[in-house]
Amino acid sequence: MDLCDIKEIKTLLARHGFRFSKSMGQNFLIAEWVPREIADAAGLDKSCAVLEIGPGIGPLTQQLSRRAGRVAAVELDASLLPILEETLSDCHNVEVIPGDVMKLDLAAIMSERFAGFTLKACANLPYNITTPVLTKLLETDCFQSVTVMIQREVAQRVCAKPGEPDCGALSLFCQYHARCELLFEVPPDCFLPAPKVTSAVVQLTLYTTPPVDGSKDAIFAVVKAAFAQRRKTLLNALSAAYGSRFSKEQLRQFILDCGLPETVRGERLGLIQYAELARRLYAK
């Protein structure tokens, strides 16, 4: 069965009485090159075990199965389970796991099922859960890489550098954990139903050690404060968050001590500057 052929897809879905769920952000691929290119980009071989999130009817799952040693596909929509049983019947190295990825212990799943494998994640993520799922995948701290298709605007934020308009808290969070690269874009006509936005595939190659020293919690507390009032200068944003602990003059001096102008805004700073500010703000 060609899981990207629109006629075969419609016949399959009709046979199972399936209806698309807007709340789950379901958009199935109808361009065969997309799952193939995503799976190729993931850099898989038989030594790899892959976590897929939201397999849908399984076009990416099939491609992952052909390349990886093992695949675990987590699917929330129970109505898709009998469809996946049919479409993946020849994929003997695939296990479909019913459930909500946000409620599962991913580290336990991967360690229990795939000990000895190189662990990777690969998915066509629903737009409405992109940020929490990316956050969980990065913080699970067991994957070598994460290759996902997401909304283009989010992909641009993930990969944005300091000073670029798209740079924000998500950019810094992802880049603290991984080297981030936007690989290619996918137009709306590659999906059924067609979304109103363009998608993009990003790859996050996780660091074995963080790119900056210091407390992660402290660094991202400062990042959160800086972007909570993005239109304000960093000084005013920090004054709003830390004004009960430091005078404005002290905060101004912290910024100057980091080699930054006092009028700088938070989006101009990279992880090194945030780590330096955090050391000053959270010094014991």
N, C-alpha and C positions, 0 to 999 in steps of 0.2 A: 504493500500500500504506500502510495506517495502522500506523505503527510503534509506536503505543501501544495498539493493540487486542490484548487478551490472546489472543484466538483466532487472529488473524493471526500474532502473535508465535510462538505454539506451533507453528503449521503451518510457518512459516518455519524455525524451529529444528529441527523434526523432519526437514524435507526435507534439511537440511544435516548431520544427525546431530550437532548441537551439544549439548554437556553443560556445565552451569555449573561454574565452577571456584571453590571456596571460597578457595583460596590467592590468587587474583587479585581477590577481593572483588567478584565480578560480581553486580550487581543492576540489571536493566533497567527503565526507566520504563514504566508502563502508564497514566499520567495525562497526557493531551495538554497540559493547561494548564502543566505543569511546564517542559518544554523551551521552550515558547513564552515563558513569563515570564522564564526565565533569559536567553534570547536578547534579549528586549526590554530587560532590565535592563543588558545589556552595552553598550547604546548604540551600535549598529553602523550603518554606512552603507557605500556602495560604495567609500569611500576607506579602509576598514579591511581588514586581513588578520588572521585569527584563528587562533591555535593551540588545538586541542582535544586533550585527553589522555583516552584510553580512550573512544572513541566507541561501543563496544558494537555494537549493530545500527544505530545512526545516527539516532535521533529528534532529538537536539539538533543533530547535524551538519546535518540537513535545515533546521532553523530558522536556523542560522547561515548556511547557504548562501544562503538567501532574502534575508538582510539585508546580509551582508558582500560585499566585492569578491572576496576569496579566503579559502579555509579549508585549513589543514593539520591533519589528524587523525592522531595517533600512536597506533597500536594494537599492544600487546604480544602478544596472543593470535592466533596464526597461523590458528586455526580460524575466527576471525571475518572474516578477509580475504575469502573468497569470498562471505560473506553481505553484507558492505559493498559489494562489487562489484555485487551485485544491488540492494540497497536505495538506493544512491547513484548509480545509473546515469544519472539525470536531473540530477544535481548537478555540472554541468560545471566549476564553479569550486572543486571540492574535490579535494585530493590526500591519499590515505591513505598514511601513512608507517609501514611495519612497524618495530617496534623498541621498546626500553625507553627511556622518556623520561629516565630517570636516567643513561643512557649516551650520550645524544645531545648534540651541541653546538647548543643551541637558538638562540643568537645567530647562529651561522653559517647555520642553516637559514632563519631569518627574514630575514637580510640578503641571502642568495643568491636566495631565491625571491620576496621581497616588498619589494624596494627601492622606496621612494617611498610605501608604504602606512603608515597609522597602525596600529601593532601592538598587538593585545590577545590575552589568553588567556581561555578559557572552557571549563569542563569540569564533568562529574559525576565527582568523584574517588573512586576506591576508598578506603575508610576506612583500609586498612592502609598506604597510602603518602602520606597527606595531608600530614604535616609535612615529609618530605623533598622532596615535589614543590612545596609552597608555598615552601619555602626556595629551591629552585632557580629557580623562576619569578621571585621577587623579586630574587635575586642575578644573574640573567641580565642585568638592567638594560637591557632593550630594549622592555618592554611599557608601554603607557600605563595599562592597567588589567588586573586579574585578577578574573574573576567565576566563582566555583566553588561547587558544592554539596558539602558535607562533613557530617560528623557534627555534630549540634547542639552537643554539649558542646565540641567543638573550635572551632566557630564562636564560641561564647561566650567561649572563652579568647582567640581572636584579637582580639576586639573589647573585651575587658575593660579598664577603666580602673584606674589605681593605687588601691589600697585596696579594690578589689572582690575577693571571694573567688576568682574565676577568673583574676585577673591573675597572670601568670607570665612566664617567659623568652620563651615563644612570643609572648605579647601584645606585649612590648617590641620583639622582633625585627620583627614585622610592622608595628608602628606607627612604627618607625624608618624603614622603607621606604615606607610608604603610609598614606593615610587609610582606615581600616577601618570598614565598615558592615555590620551584619547586616540583610539585606533581607526574607527571609520563611522560614518553616519548611515542611517537606515531610514529611507523615506516612508511616509504613511501608507503608500500603496502596497507595501510589503506585508500588510496585516489585514486580517478579517476579524472584526470590523476595523476599518481604517481609523486610527486615532487622529486627533486634530493637530498633533505636533510631530516633529521629526525626532527620531531616536538616535542614539549613538552608543557605540561599544567602547567601554573603558577597561583598562587592565591595571590592577593595583598589585604590584609585586612587593610583598611585605618585607620590611626590614627585620633582621635578626636582633638588632639593638636600635633604640630610638636615635634619630639624627641629632638630637640635642640632649644635653644633660639637665637634670633637675626633676622636680616632682611634676608628674603629668597632671595631677589634680590641680596644683597651683597654676601651672601654665595655662590650663584651659579655663580656670576661674578668671584669669586675666583676659583671655580671649573672649569669654562670654561677656565680661564687663565692657570690653572695647566695642563689641558689635551690638550690644543691647541698645545703644544709642548711636547708630552708625553715622548719622549726619553730623554729630558733634565731634569736636576735636578729641583726641585721645585724652588730653588733660581733663576736659570736662566730663568725659565718660568715666574716667577713673575717679574723679571727684564724686560723682554720683554713687559709685559702688564702694569706694574706700574712704569717703569723707569723714566717717566717724572714727577712723583710725589714724588718718594722716591729714595734715593741713594741705591746702592747695599748693603752697610753696614747696612743701616736701615732695609732693607728687610731681611738680614741675621739675624739681632737681633730679628725681629718679629718671625722668624722661631725658633730661639733658645728659645725665651720666651715662645713658645708653647710646650717646652720640646722635640723638634725634632732636629735631627742632620742636619747640614747645607747641607749635601749631599743627603738628603732624596728626593725621587721622589713622584710625586703627587698621584700615585696609592696606596701608603702606608698609606695615611691619611683617617680617617673616618670623619663622619659629625661633630663630636665634635671638631676635629682639624681644619676643614675648618671654622666652626663658630667662633673659637677663632681667626684665621687669619683674617677673615672678620671684626671682631670687631676692630682689630688694623689698618687694611688698610682703613676702612671707619669711623674711629673715628672722631667725630666733635670737 
